[in-house]
Amino acid sequence: MASSAVAAPRVRLIRNRGWGGPSCLQVSGLPNLFISRDRGASFFGNPIPPPAANSGAVLTIEAVPRLMIAAADRVIHESRDAGCTWSVRYTIMGAFQQPLRAVAAPGGRAWLWTAELIVRYDPDGGVIERATPEGFVGFGVDPANADHIRGVGVSGQGLWDSADGGIAWRRIGLPLGVPILTAAVNPANIDHIVAVTTNGLFTSRDGGTTWTLVPDFTDGTNACQVVFSPVDPNVVWMLVRRNADFIFRSSDGGSHFQPLRLASGVGDFCFRLIPHPLDANIVAMAAGGLFIIEAAARSITGAQCCGGATDDASFSPANASTIYVFASPR
């Protein structure tokens, strides 16, 4: 088993200093959106109480200064002033049951995806939605081409690849032969995938042509979230449904995982992990409230936010203390 020592924090220099931060004291147009400027110690939002939402997602788009998107159920919202004011951009027409997730793409674009459909957002063009060829449990975008996308299907019968934004799909790679419960695609290299299956944890670095079983993690049925760090693609975070040792971290691209040995747990629940865009040793967890987990310190700090359940969060790409939270009452 690999050493359990945590590497020294890796911090990325800010690439888009024009992004800035919110200049407002309250949010307008999206009642589910809340902002913290002090790393979760306090929040401000919309004076209108947030409505209930079955699915919520929020994403800061680093490539375009101050641009953000958020999805409240079927409605996609857009902000061009770092989250202060929001307008409706698109309403999703297709049916879906699983929560939406948001992924950044080159050129200021983004994809929202769920098991049943994908939606491409273009700040200067249209919004396009397409059905998935099977239920997706993982999704990634080529960092050089926003229309080259990769899907991980639940069946485990190979990966799905599209070069034209989901118009046409082809299977690639070899099948794992067992269902995939959840998967993460490296945002820096879509051939690099970590997949959680009913038979354990597997990694591929060649687009699914070969798969390698992770030797030191066997609790695949309880692992429910896997995410790559955008700062360091060798860092992978994993959430496991347990009352202890619920956060695991890999520093070698998913070949080995070690628990952080935190005192608390998540029980039978599965929550969303949000890796920090500037520091590979920090990940947030949207779990009712907002929790900040630091690997180097082996610490977890929580913040209750917004009078409801926290569904998703996104860090500012320019200020490590600014956090955006999507929350709705339960």
Secondary structure, DSSP 8 states (H G I E B T S, - for coil): ----------B---S-TT------SS-BS-TTEEEESSTTS--B--SS-----S-EEEEEETTSTTEEEEEETTEEEEESSTTSB-EEEEE--S---S--EEEE-GGG-EEEE-SSEEEEE-TTS-EEEEE-SS-EEEEEEETTEEEEEEEEETT-S-EEEESSTTSS-EEES---SS-EEEEEE-TT-TT-EEEEETTEEEEESSTTSS-EE-TT---GGGEEEEEE-SS-TT-EEEEE-SSSS-EEEESSTTS--EE---S---TT---EEEE-SSBTTEEEEESBSEEEEETTTTEEEEE--TTSEEEEEEE-SS-TT-EEEEEE--
